[in-house]
Amino acid sequence: ALHGVVRSTERRFPPTGRDTLRCLAARTALFLTWQRLRETGPAAD
């Protein structure tokens, strides 16, 4: 579902902005993964 949103958003952006969007998406995914690992990790105890 999220991939479809990114696809439709990419269409509105020029090719240069597309790289920035992809970088931002990767950063967000990395942050969310880190946050989830922190919540379920030893810190949760």
Contact map, one row per residue, 1 for C-alpha under 8 A:
111110000000000000000000000000000000000000000
111111000000000000000000000000000000000000000
111111100000000000000000000000000000000000000
111111110000000000000000000000000000000000000
111111111000000000000000000000000000000000000
011111111100000000000000000000000000000000000
001111111110000000000000000000000000000000000
000111111111000000000000000000000000000000000
000011111111100000000000000000000000000000000
000001111111110001001000000000000000000000000
000000111111110000000000000000000000000000000
000000011111110000000000000000000000000000000
000000001111111111000000000000000000000000000
000000000111111111000000000000000000000000000
000000000000111111100000000000000000000000000
000000000000111111110000000000000000000000000
000000000000111111111000000000000000000000000
000000000100111111111100000000000000000000000
000000000000001111111110000000000000000000000
000000000000000111111111000000000000000000000
000000000100000011111111100000000000000000000
000000000000000001111111110000000000000000000
000000000000000000111111111000000000000000000
000000000000000000011111111100000000000000000
000000000000000000001111111110000000000000000
000000000000000000000111111111000000000000000
000000000000000000000011111111100000000000000
000000000000000000000001111111110000000000000
000000000000000000000000111111111000000000000
000000000000000000000000011111111100000000000
000000000000000000000000001111111110000000000
000000000000000000000000000111111111000000000
000000000000000000000000000011111111100000000
000000000000000000000000000001111111110000000
000000000000000000000000000000111111111000000
000000000000000000000000000000011111111100000
000000000000000000000000000000001111111110000
000000000000000000000000000000000111111111110
000000000000000000000000000000000011111110110
000000000000000000000000000000000001111111110
000000000000000000000000000000000000111111111
000000000000000000000000000000000000010111111
000000000000000000000000000000000000011111111
000000000000000000000000000000000000011111111
000000000000000000000000000000000000000011111
